């Protein structure tokens, strides 16, 4: 594995920040568009960018059966099921609450990488993961208080379960990337995952196509689909896979802590959801974990 550079860490930060923004955008999507139909369209947009780039770089489309199977599983768990569970979960929970649950991703990735990849967790990465988990606790305090007081805006139990299941899919996506052959580039892998996921969404969208009134689609709805396709799918996945291929999965796990931070900030700015000092404390712990992990990798 090549020694990570500063650009590698920035790719991980940018990718996870975009993924965090997808939670906020997803909240807007479920309010305006059908889930399967909107995701089919966004993935088609992503392929319109990915395929020409692969052709320009003269990358071979051929991959082995094992890699094809891993990419298919990544598409099923890390993109199809992740988006379905997350978007339906957002119909019950707010964007900020869903972003808080994504804070569990680092711990889940670290656990899966230990079980499946046999990656050892040394002192500094362990401290980084611990800081991330402390960030989770800090971020959840206002919501746990709300649940105990039966506040009307408390997170729906069903929404929590759906989003938590989506987080497991996101964690599996990271770990499975480490199992691919080295000759499968980040760009090629993203293209195949997007293609497989698009076919899955299309197969489930026929009923929505017959019932949805396309006259309702305006500039805002088109913008949401384009953002999901170009940034959330194409750009974020390419940057994430490039970064993950250069660092241990346990290191990449901590960078997923940027997802809830990005979600919380954008849910406050765009959706006008509540923001508290506990969110600031959680953000601080998340970035402390990132610093600890980055320092360990550079040694």
N, C-alpha and C positions, 0 to 999 in steps of 0.2 A: 504494500500500500504506500503510495507516494505521501510525503510529508504535507500535511494541510497548510495552506497559505491563508493570509487575511481574506483574500477574495472568496475562498471556500466558505469561511464562516459567514461572510456577507451574503453569499448565495443562500445559505441555510436560513439566515434571518429574514431576507426578502421573501423567500418562498413561504415560510411559515406565517409571515405577516399577511401575505396575500390570502393564504388559506383561512386565516382569522377573519379577514374581510369578507370571505365567502359566507360566513355565518350570518353576517348582517345583510348581505345581498340576498342570501337564501330566505331570510325572514320576509324581505320584500317580494321575492319570487312566489312564495306560497300564498301571499295575499293577493296576487294578481294573475298567476299562471298555473296550469296543471303541472304537477311534479314531473311525470314521465315525459310529457311532450316538451316542456321547457328544457329538460336536460338532454333530450335527443337533439334538439336544435343547437344547444350550446356546444355539445361534443362535435356536431357536424361542422360548426364554425371553427373549432380547434383543429380539426383535421384539415380544413382548408389552408391553415397556416403550417401545420406540421409536415404534411406530405410533400409540398413543394420544397421545404427546407431540406428534407431528407434527400430528395432528388438532386437538388443543387450541390449538396455535399458528396454526391455519388456514393452514398452508403448502400451497401447490399441489404436487400430486404430479407434475405435468407437467415433463418434462425433454426436452431435444433429443436427437437421435440420436447426435450426437458425444459428449455427456456420458454418455448411456446406455452407449455403447461403452467409454468410459474407466472408468466405474464397474464394468462387467462385468469388464474386464481387472484392475482393482484387486481385485475379489472373487476372481478366479481366482488371481492371482499373490500378492497381499498377504494374503489371508485363507485361501483353500482350500489352495493349495500350501504356504504358510507353515506352517499348522497341521499338515498331513499330514507334511511333511518334518521339522518340529521334533519332533512327537510320536513318530514312528518313530525319529528320531535319538536321542531320550531312552531308547529301549529298549536302546541300545548305550552311550551316554555318560551320565555323571552330570549332575545339574542345574547344578552349579558349572562343570563343563567346558563345557557348552552355553552357559552365561551368558558365559563368557570369549570364546567365538567370536562372540557377538553384539556384542562390543566393536568388531568390524570395521565395523559399520553406518555410523558417521560417515564413514569414508573412502569407503565405497561410495556413500553418498548424495551426498557432495561430488563424486565423480567423475561420477555419473550426472547431477547437476544442471549440471555444467560441460558435459558432452557434449550433453544433451538440451535444457536450458534456457538454455545459454550464460551462466550466472551466473559472474561473475568472482569470484575468491577473493583478497581483499586481505590485507594483512600480518597483522592481528589474527586474522581467521578462519583464516588459514593456520597461525598459531601455535596456535590452539585445536585445530585438527585434528591438528597435530603432537603436542600434549600428549595428545590422545585416543589416538593411536597408541602413544605411550610408555606409556600406561596399559595398552594391550593387551599390549605386551611384558612389562611388569612382572607382569601377571596370569598370563601364560603360563609364566613361568620355572619354577615348581614342576612344572608338567605336562610341559614339555619335558625337564626333568631326569628325571622319571619314565619318559618314553618312552625316553631314552637308556640308562637302567639296567634297562629291561624290567620295570618294576614291574608287579605284577598288576593294579593299578587304573588303568593308563594308558588314555588315551582310545582307544576303538576307531576305527580308520581309517574304517570305514563310517559310524559315528556322526558323525564330524567332517565328512564329505562331505555328509551329509544336513542337518545343522544349518547348515553354511556355505551350502548352497543355499537354505535357509529365510531366512537373513540377506539374501540378494540379493532375495528376495521382499519382505521388510520394507522394504528400501531403495527398491525400485521403487514401493511403496505411497505413500511420502512424495513422491517426484518426480512421480508421476502426479496427485497431489492438486493440484499447482500448475498442471496443464493443464486443470482443470475451469473452467467458466464461473463468474463471480463470483456469479451468482444461485442457484447450487446451494449451499445452506447446509450446514454441517458435519453438522447433524442429519439432513437429507434424504439427504445422500450416505452417511452411515453406515447409514441404514435400507435403502437400495437395495443397498449392498455386502453387508450382512447377509442380505438376502433372496436375492440371487444365490448367495452362498456356501452358505446353508442348502439351497437346491435342489441344488447340486452334491454336498453331503455326503449328502443324502437319497438321491440317485440311486446312491450307492456303498454305502449302508448296508443294503440289503435282505438281502444274504447274512448280515450280522452279526445282523440282527433274528431270523432263523430259527434261528441257532445259539446265541445268547446266552440264558442262564438268568436271567430277570428276577427270580427269587426271591433272587438274590444282591445285589440293589440295596437298600441301607440308607440311613440318615440321612447317613452320610459321603459316599456316592456322589452322593446328591441335592444335598448341599452343594457338592460340586465342580462339578456341572453348573450350579447356580445362580450360583456365583461366576464361572465362565467366561462365563455369559450376561449377567449384570447388570454386573459390573465390567470384565472383560477385553474384552468386546465392546462393550456399550452405552456405558458411562462413558468408558473409555480412548480409544475411537475418536472420540467426540464431542470430548473435550478435545484430543486430538492434532490433529484436523482443524481445530479452531478456532485452535489455536496456529500450525499450519503455514501457514494462510491469511494470517497477519499478519507472518511473518518469511520471509527467504529460505530456500530448501531447504538451503543450506550451513550456515546457523545452526541449523536444526532438526536437522541431522545430528549436531551435537555433543551435543545433549540426549539422543540415543539412547544416549549413554554411561551414562545412568542405568540402562539395562536390565541390563547385567551387574552393576552395583553392587547393585541390588535383588535380583537372582538370587543372588549370592554370599551376601549377608547372610541371606536367607531359607533358602537351602539349608543354611547353617550352623545356623540357629535351629530350623528345622522338620525337615529331613532329617538333621541331625547330620553333614553332610559336612565334610571337612577345611577349615581356614582358616589362612592363613599371613600373615606380614608383607608378602610380595609383593602380596597382595590389598589391603592397606592402602595400599601405594605406588601401585598401579594406581588405586585409588579417588581418591587425592589428585590424580593427573594428570588424571583424567576431570573432576573438579570445577574444576580450574584451567582446563581447556579451556572449560568452560561459562562461567566468569567472564570469560574473554577475549572470547568471542563476544558475551555479553550487553553488555559495555562498548562493543564496537564498534557494536552496534545502537542504543544510547542516544545516541550522539554525534550 
